[in-house]
Amino acid sequence: MLDLLNVKLEIKRGINMGFAPIENERLSDKVVRVIMEQIKDGTLKPGDKLPNELDLADEFCVSRGILREALTILQARNYICRKPKEGTFVNPNISEILNVPAGITLKEGTYSDLIEMRICLEQRTVEKIIETASDEEIVELYDLISETDKKKGARSIDHYFHYRLAELSHNAIFMNFIDSYYDIIDEVVTHTTKNTNRRQEIYKEHCEIIQALKERDKEKAKAAVVSHLENVLQNIKND
């Protein structure tokens, strides 16, 4: 198992752990590929602890933002798991995962791919809400985003809001998507709610979506969803 102390000692001694510096475009994808290859060839074994983000980013010669994106993709594929206050580990059940065909995965995925997927899905979500939800259910969305902001904190706003939209669409697949990928979505929200201004913008964007739903205007609602998610993506790129 990789031990953080041993990793630091090896770095000081100049011992190369086998992670080659990453160059060229789509750096996060390249980091993902290298780590996946080391898991598959046994260099990284089930349960092994990875170096901390700072040390690992240094070994790959990439920014911590690029590294976090790569780790998020690996977590989505169940190749790794993150334990609060403990670190990042190779999934102990990785052998079983490698032998089972993947279902819904983010193959060669990035944050951009995730947002593109959400744009497609959530445009249909708001259409269904307009077709089936009551006026009362739509108005209650205002209370949801206000109470979420007060009780749960800014990072949770997007999750609760979009999960409720999926619920109102009465589509189980939409609900499962938001719920199953919440870890990834939460990572995105972390990037996009670092300051008060952005949190206020998100609240305003949510209100615009709700207003379009109240008006039963499908095109306006879809445009509001697209604008909101494109702003999320732009903030990620600017991070």
N, C-alpha and C positions, 0 to 999 in steps of 0.2 A: 504494500500500500504506500502511495506517495505521502510522505509526512512533510508538513510545512517547514519544520526545522531542518530536515535533511535537504529539502529543496533549496533553502537559503544557503546551507553549507556548500551544496554542490555548485551553486551559482558562484559563490565566493572562490571556490577552487577552480572555476573555469570548466567544470564538467558539463558538457552539453547533454540535456535530457532527451534530445531528439526532435525538439520542436524547431523547425526551420523558420527563419524570418519570412514574412509574407509580403509579397509585392504585387503590383498591378491592380486592376479594378476588382470590384466586388470582394473586398477584403474579408468581410464577414463570412461569405460563402467559402472562401479558401481556408479560413480558420476552421470552419465546420468540417470541411473535407479532411483536413489533416488530423483533427481529433478523432473523427469517425474511423479513419484508416488505422490509427493507433489502437483504438478499441477493438477493431476487427482482427488486427494481427496479433493481439494479445499483449502489446506493449503497455497498454492501460487495461487493467483487469477489473472484474466486477468488484464494486465497493471501494476502489482506489479513490483517494482524495486528490483533487486537483490543486495546484498551487493557488494562492489567492489571486484576485483579479489583477492587482498591480504587477505582481511577479509574472503572471501568465501573459499579460499584455506586453510586458517588456521582452519576454522570450520570443513572442511573435513579431515584435516591433510594430505593433498597432496601438491605436488609442483604446482607452477603456470603454468608450462608447461602442467601437467596432467589436470589441471582445464581448461586451454584454449582449449585443445583438446576436452574435454567434452562439453564446450560451443559451439564449432564449430559444433559438431554433433547435438546438440539441435537446433542451428540456421538452420542447413540444413533441419531439420524436421519441421521448422516453429514454434517450441514451444516457442522460445524466439526471440527477435530482439535487435540489438545493435544500439545505437544512438551515433554518435560521440560527445564527450565532455559531454554527459548526463549519459550514463551508459547502463546497460543491463536490459531488461524488459521482463516479460512474455507477449507473444503476446496478444494484446487486443482481437483478434478474436479466441483465443485458443479454446473456446467452439465449434465453427464451425469446426475447424480443427480436434478436437477429435472425432467428429461425422461423419467425411468423411473418407472413406478408403484411405489409403496412396497410392500414385502413385509410382514415383521413389523416394525412401528415402534411407538413409544410416542406415538401421536397424542394431543395434548393430555395427555400423560402426566405423572405426578408420581411421587415416591417411593412415595406411597400406592398408586398404581395398580400399580406394580411389585410391591410386597409382596402386594397382593391376588392378583395373577397367580401369585406363588410359592405362596401359601397353597393355591390350587386345585390347582396342579400337584403340589406336594410331598405333599399328602394322598394322591394316587393313587400317588405314588412309594413311600411307605412301605407301602401296601397290596401293591404288586407285590413289594417286597422280602420281605415276610412270606410271600408265595406261592411265591417262587422261590429266595431266597438260602439258603445253608447256614448252620448254626450257626457254623461257623468264620469265614465271611465277616462275619457280624454282630459276633462278638466282636472281630475285627480292627479294627473301627471305634474301639474304645477306644485301641488303639495309634496309630491315625492321628491322633486329636485330641491325644494326648499328644506325639507326635513332631513334629507340625506346630507345636505351641505352643513347643517347644524350638528348632526349627531355622528356622522360617520367620517367626515373629513373630505377634502377635495378629491383625494385619490379614488374615492368610492363612487363619486357622482356618476361618472360615465357608465360604470358597471351596472349600478342599480337602474339607471334610466333606460339603458339599451336592453337590459334583461326584461324590464317591464314592457317595453315595446314588443319584444318577442312574445311575451305572454299574451298581450292583447291581439296579436296576429293569429293566435290559436294554432300555430304551426309548431309541432313538437321538435322538428329538426332545427328550426331557428332557435328555439329555446336551448336545445342541447349544444348548439354551436357556441352561443354566448357563454353558457355555463362551463362547457368543457375547456374552452380556450381562455377562460378568465385570467389565468396566470399570465398569458401572453398579452392579453388586453391590458391587464394591470401594469405590465412592464411599459407598454406604450403610454398609458396614462401618466405613469411616473415621469416619463420624458416630457410630457406636454403640460404638466401642472406644477412646474417648479416655481412659478411666481404668481402673485395675486392677480396681475393683469390677465394672464392666460386663463386662470380659473374663472374670472369674471366673463371672459369671452365665451368660455364653454357654457356657462349658465345662460348667457344671451342666446347662443346657438341652439341650446335645448328649448328655450322659450319660443324661438322662431319655428322650430319643428312642431311644437305643440299648437301654436297658433294656426299653422297650416292644416293640422289635423282637425282643429275646431271648425275651420272653414270648409272642411271636406274637399279640399283642393288637392288632388293627387299630384299634379305637376309641381305645385308650389311645395308640397311636402317632400317630394323626391329631391327637388332642388336644394331644399334646406338640409336634408340628410347628406347629400353629396358635398355641399359647401362645408358642413361641419367636419366630415371625415377628411376632406382635402386639407382643411386647416390643421387637423391633427397630424397628417402626413408631413405638411410643410414645416410644422414645428419640430418634428423628429429630424428632418433633414437639416434644420438650422441648429440643432443641438450640438 
